[in-house]
Amino acid sequence: MVERMFKVAFWCVQEQPEARPPIGMVVKMLEGEMDIAPPVNPFHHLMAPRSFGDYAVDDDNDKWRGHGHGARRHLFGVS
C-alpha cells in the first residue's frame, strides 16, 4: 500500500501539469482499481547536469553545453 501511495504521489507532483493524472484516476489508483505505471522522476530538474569530458547535458532542456575553447561554436555553430 505504501509503495502504491508513493507512486501516485510521484505522478501527482510532475513538473508539467499535463503529465499529472486527473483526480478520478488518482482515486482509482489509490483504491487499487487501476494499475500504476512506474512514474517519471519528478525531480530531474533538481539534479546536477551529467558531464561528458568537456561537455555537459542540461537536463532541463536537453541541450548540450560546452566547457572549453570553441565548444560553443562546435556544438551550436555560433561564433
Secondary structure, DSSP 8 states (H G I E B T S, - for coil): -HHHHHHHHHHHT-SSGGGS--HHHHHHHHTTSS-------TTGGGS--EEETTEEEETTTTEEEE-STTHHHHHH---
